[in-house]
Amino acid sequence: MKTSKSQQEQTRRNLIRAAVDLMTDQGYEATTMKQIARAAEIGDATIYKYFATKEKILFAYYELAIEIVLELTRETPGWDEYSLQEKLQRLVDALLELLLADREFVQITRDIFGKSPLLMMRDNMPGQSLLRQEILGMLDAAEEARQIAPCDFKNLIAGLFGDYLFAVIAYWLKDESDEFSNTTQLVDMTLAILVLALQSGMINKVTDLVSFMLRNQLSRMMQHGSGLLDILKLVRQGMGKAGDAR
């Protein structure tokens, strides 16, 4: 008997959840595809119809997380009235809230991705296409509402936001402050800086060098976090003063 799309999706989610629980309890290397299949109550061979490798399950976890978070944010009461910064903040907060219950597993995945940087190249990043489309829609709406200046780099920004999210996750995993207050400050300041740059039209001066620096240095800075919040405070203050001067 053929399974429906909804049944297939439920099986896919069951497999992801089984993998998360097993890997959290016994580690990535010790967890086998057979164990995951049996924990999800499907045949040993059936799992390969959904995922070819354990690595694919890790990617699927984040893909699903992005899907859920985008649904949650769109359902936020008064969503259409939110400013661009409020929308971006809500998206980041919703993702971290979702990942919190699986924080140990998220650390496991981060360690695995860290050992194989090529896994996280832009074209491979889980949820990248969905996320890019959503952020681009937010930027278009903000531009149309004149919340930001006309921008020639909306596609670039939308593409980089996935990198930004995974960098935030890396910082959050190392954050030992009460209730992750340092991460909250980091997100608030970085998004404020982005929106100020968009409002001022400064983004239109972005060059390939800046794109390269963002892509390669942001994740490293956030992982170490040394002095990062102080630097961001100074940048935000400077940009705010520049905006007031106009």
N, C-alpha and C positions, 0 to 999 in steps of 0.2 A: 504494500500500500504506500502510495506517495505521501510524503509529508508536506504540509503546507508551508508557505513562507514564514508564517508566524511561528510554527513549530520549529522550523530550522533556526530562526532567530533566537528562540528560547533555548534551544540546544547549544547554540553558539555562546550565549550568555552563561549558561550552566557550566560549560567547559572553561570559560574565562574565570568564573568564580572558583571552580574547583582548583584550577591552577594557582590562583592567588592564595588560597588557603593552604594548599600543600607546600608551595614554595616558601611561604611565610613560616610554616612549621618546621620544614626540614631542609630548606635551601634549594637553590635553582639546580645545582648539579645532581643532587640526590633525587630529584623528582623526575619521574619518567612519564612518557606519553601514555603508557598503559595505566599507570596509577591515576592520571588525570581523567582518562576515559572511564575508568571504573568508579571513580568518585562522582562523576557526572552521570553515572548509570547508563552508559552506552557501550556498544561493542568496542573491543580493542582496536579493530580496524576502522571503525566508523569515524573516529577522531580525525583521521587523515583526510576525510572529505571536507573537513572544516579548516584544519591547520596542518600544514606540512611539517612544521617544526615547533619546538617550544618557543623559539625566538619570535615566531609569528604570533604566538599567543600574547607575548609581551606587548607587541605593537597593537594587537587587537584591544588590549586593555585600555590603552590610551585613546585609541580611536573611539571606543565606546564611551569613555569618559568625556571626550569632546562633544560627542553627539548628545549625551545627557545634559551637559552643561549648557549647550546652545539652546536646547529645548527649555531648560529651566529659566534661562535669562529672558527668552522671548515671552515667557508666561508671567514675568514680573509685573505686578499691577502698575499701570502708568508708564510702562516701558517706553512708549513712543514719545513721552514727554521728557525722558531723561536726556541730560546733556551727553556729549561724546565722552567726557571723562567719567561720568557716572556709569555709562554703559560699559566702558572698558573695565572700570573698577569692579562692577558687579560680576562681569565675566571671570575675572581673575579670582575674586573672592569665592565664587561658586565652585570653581575648579579646585581650589585648595581645600574647601570644605568637603568636597566629594572625596578627595584623596586622603583626607585625614584618617579615616577609618582603616586605610590600607598603607599607612605611612611606612611601615617596615618593609612591605613588599615594594613600594615605590623606591626605597633605598636600594633594595636588591637590583631592581631594573636599572637604576642609575649607575650602579657599579658595573653592571654588564655592558651598558652602553658606553661607559667611560673606557672600558678596555677595548672597544671596537668603535672608534669615532665615526668610521664610515657608515655605521648603521644609522647615524643621525644626520646624514646629509639631507639637505632640504627636501629633495624629491621623495625621500624615504620616510620623512617625519609623519607619524600617525596623526590623522585628522587635519593635515595641512591644507588640503583642498577645501574642506568644509569651513575651516577657520578663516582662510583667506577670503572666501566668498562673504562670510559674515562680517568681517572687519571692513572689507571694501564697501559693503552696504552701509555700515555705520558712518564711514568717512563720506560717502556720497550724500547721505542724509544730512550730516553736519555741514557740509559745504553748501548744500541747497538751502539750509536754514540760516546760512551765514554765521554759523558758530565758528567756522574756521575760514581762512583765506583760500581762494582757489589754489589747488595743489596739483602739481604735475607728477607727484610721486606716490599717489594713493596705492597703486599696485605694488610698489616696492615696500611701502609701510605695511600693507596687508600681508605680504609674504614674510616680512621680518617678524611679525607678531608671534608666529609660532616659535621662532627662536627665543623671543623674549619670554614667552610662557615657560619654556623648558629651563631657561636660565633662572627664572623666579623659583621654580620647583627645586632646582639645585641649591639655591640660597636658603630656601625654606627648610630643606632637609638638614642643613647645618645650623639652623637658628635655634639657640638654646634660651632665648629671652622669654619672659613670661607671656604666655598666650601668643607667642610668635609676633610680639610687638615690633621687632626690628623688620620683619618681613612686611608687616602692615605699613610701616614708614617707608620702606623701600618702594613698594608698589605705589603708594600715594605720591611720592616725589617723582618717580620716573614717569608716571602717567601725566602728572602735572607739567613736567618739562616737555613731554611730547605734545600735549595740547597747546601749551604756550608757543611752542615752535610752529605748530600748525596755524594758530591764530595770527601770528606775526608774519606768516609767509616765509619764515626762515627755512622751512623744509625744502623750499624750491631751490635753495643753494646747496642742497646735498650733492655730494660727488661720489664717484665710485670708491674713493678712498674711505669716506665715512661709512659706506655700506660694508666695506671689508672690515673696518675696525669694529663695527657693531657685531658683525657675524662671528668674528674670531676672538674678540676680547670680552664681550659682555658676559658670557657664561663663566669665563675664568675669574673675572672680577667678583661676580656674585657668589661664586663658590667660596672664595677666600674672605670676602666681605671686609677686609682690613681698610678702615677709613672710608669705605664707600659711601656710607650714609652722610658723613660730613661733606664729602665732595659734592654729593647730590644736593645737599642743602644750599651750598654756595652757588651751584649752577642755577637752582630754582630761584634763589633770591636775585641773582643777577639778571635772569630773564624776566622776572617780574618787574624789576626796576626799568628795564629796557622797554617793556610793554607800557608802563605808566608814563614814560617820557614821551611816547607817541601821542 
